[in-house]
Amino acid sequence: MKQQTFYRDTWVEINLDCIYNNVVNIKRFIPNATEVIAVVKANAYGHGDVQVAKIALEAGATRLAVAMLDEALHLRRHGITAPIIVLGVVRPQDADIAAEHQIAVTVFRKGWLQEAEQSRMNDRPLHIHLKLDTGMGRLGIRTKEELIELLPFFHMPSFYIEGAYTHFAAADELNTVHVEGQYKKFLCMLDWLKEYDIQPPMIHCANSATSYRFSERVFNAVRIGIGMYGLTPSVEMNSLIPVDNKPAFSLHSRLTHIKKLNVGDTVSYGATYTAEEEEWIGTVAIGYADGWRRSLQGFHVLVDGEKVPIVGRVCMDQLMVRLPRYAPVDTEVILVGQQGEAEVTMEEVASYLDTINYEIPNMIGARVPRVFKRNDEIVEVMTRFSL
Ligand SMILES: Cc1ncc(COP(=O)(O)O)c(C=O)c1O
């Protein structure tokens, strides 16, 4: 394989062994016959969709899920033949493209099925997963009347009903009232399907949090995203994770410059930081154009295994840190991940930004190359400049 390279020392490292082990752990935890659907939407939560999809399938996932048809087609173009489900809404006029590439779509609207049926040119059945809105309030049918309207389409040769599913809104919260309510509604809606003799082979309701907490209620497939990446679905769930999953994503850079400031010298735009004594200030080649947000001013990174503060405003391409002592140019800086005993977790970054860990790997943009490692060896490098 031709190895891509990059010319700025700022990169994301994806430890594919972690993804592999995380999938194996999840498989061990859920009932035997349950399929693992690896959720690789949004470029595998910023990790790299093709590479994550391949390793997840190798580890025993049998299907993939994405949010958009474009994401599914991207996987197909990269040689991935495993079944794929699109969890978001596909345009009805694109039903043929989905069917041609054997991509299953989410369906819940009569108007959608009508339009899709009228626009079909090829006779490959389109695989559909019926979405049931049990309380997420996002997509899906909510009433029996809506289901009845869809029934004629389920018997048409152009559609094959492969699955029925729902999504829980609060499975990652300690209070289980909402998830219990949704589960009951799901059972009731599945009874409606039985009543009309609709028997999709796949029934699924579980994201990572549901799989961890209610593994006895996952039917025959789970949709695993955050757990596969080695992250916790919520801070509340930290102590409830029954498997030892490890984060696959770390963010690295290096010092590109180092200087000693005198008392009164200032740093970065707006001169918001002033040295109160003689201080070593290092410059790091990452900024908000890479997704390392401006509001991370005041947060910390790791240098030589120590937490050091980001001082002054984060610029578009660079930021400055205050060092306890001189460190040479090219010293490695860890923005997310471990260095020696010290660690900056995704959860810490998220908490500083008043958001959730899901957002952090997603926010690191395509300008930052993804370096994929297995057994400590680089196996692939993805950079947007090679596309
Ligand atoms: C419908 C659906 N299923 C499954 C998932 C995966 O969830 P998690 O990453 O919490 O495992 C998502 C993610 O947002 C989703 O939207």
The ligand as a Tripos MOL2 file, in Angstrom:
@<TRIPOS>MOLECULE
LIG
   16    16     1     0     0
SMALL
NO_CHARGES

@<TRIPOS>ATOM
      1 C1        -29.9670    5.7800   15.4960 C.3       1 LIG1
      2 C2        -28.6480    5.6120   16.1700 C.ar      1 LIG1
      3 N1        -28.2730    4.4010   16.5640 N.ar      1 LIG1
      4 C3        -27.0880    4.1860   17.1900 C.ar      1 LIG1
      5 C4        -26.2230    5.2130   17.4380 C.ar      1 LIG1
      6 C5        -24.9280    4.9390   18.1690 C.3       1 LIG1
      7 O1        -24.9690    5.4860   19.4410 O.3       1 LIG1
      8 P1        -23.7450    5.3680   20.4520 P.3       1 LIG1
      9 O2        -22.6320    6.1060   19.7970 O.co2     1 LIG1
     10 O3        -24.2300    6.0500   21.6700 O.co2     1 LIG1
     11 O4        -23.4560    3.9240   20.6190 O.co2     1 LIG1
     12 C6        -26.5790    6.4990   17.0550 C.ar      1 LIG1
     13 C7        -25.6810    7.6150   17.3440 C.2       1 LIG1
     14 O5        -25.9900    8.7500   17.4680 O.2       1 LIG1
     15 C8        -27.8200    6.7100   16.3990 C.ar      1 LIG1
     16 O6        -28.2100    7.9320   16.0130 O.3       1 LIG1
@<TRIPOS>BOND
     1     1     2 1
     2     2     3 ar
     3     2    15 ar
     4     3     4 ar
     5     4     5 ar
     6     5     6 1
     7     5    12 ar
     8     6     7 1
     9     7     8 1
    10     8     9 2
    11     8    10 1
    12     8    11 1
    13    12    13 1
    14    12    15 ar
    15    13    14 2
    16    15    16 1
@<TRIPOS>SUBSTRUCTURE
     1 LIG1         1 GROUP 0 **** ****
